[in-house]
């Protein structure tokens, strides 16, 4: 059975503040890449999903952390509109 969302969190073994969430959502790469941003760090160019895409990806996962993230992303977006 295919779930609409699956999320896995990976934490650094000695530094729990360093973590990565892997979200498997029913979006194509093209959908996510359409408004992605490119960040540069340590000589790398990284494509990062936009706040709007993250909100779509994290909505409806059933995880409290994702609901909290959606609220925070929406507040950040409102600050940018001011």
N, C-alpha and C positions, 0 to 999 in steps of 0.2 A: 504494500500500500504506500503510495506517495504522499508525504506530508507537504503542506504548502510551505512550511518553513522548518528548518532545522538549524540550530545554533550550537556551536561548540566554542568553549573558551579555553585557550592555552595560556598558562602562566609560566613565567620564568621560575625555575625551581628554587632560586635563592632570593629573588626579588619579586614578590607578588604584585607589585605595582606595574611591572612590565608584563603586559598581557595583550593578546590578540584574540578578537572574536572572529570566528569563521561562520558566516551566515550563508546558508544555502536557501535561496529563495527562487520563486518562479519568475525570474527575470532573465532575459538574454544578456550576454555580454554587451551587445550593441545598445540595449536599453540603459545599462549602467554607464557605459563609456560616453554616451551622448552628451552628458553634462558633467563628466568627471573633471577633476582638477589635477594638474601635474604639480607635484611637490618635488623639491630638490633637496637631497640630504646625503652628505658624505660621497658626493660624486655620482649619486644615483638619481634617476628620474623615476618617480613613483606616481602611478595613476591612482587617484583616491576618489571614491564615490562622493558625490555632492551631498550636502546636508538634505536636500529634498529627496534624493534617492535613498539615503540612509533612513529617513523617516518612513518611506514606502516599504523598505526592507524590514524594518523593525516593528512595524505596525502589525498586530495580529499574531505575534509569535507565542503569546501566552506567558512570556517571561517577564517578571517584575522589573528586572534590570532594563529590558528593552523598552518597556512602557515609560520608565524613568528617563531613559535616553531620548525618547521621542519628545517628552515634555521639555527637556533641556534644549534639544535642537530647535524646537519651535520658539522657545524664549530667545535663543540666540538669533534666530532669523528675524524676530520682531525687533530686536535691538538694532540690527542692520538696516531695518526699514526706517528708523527714526532719523 
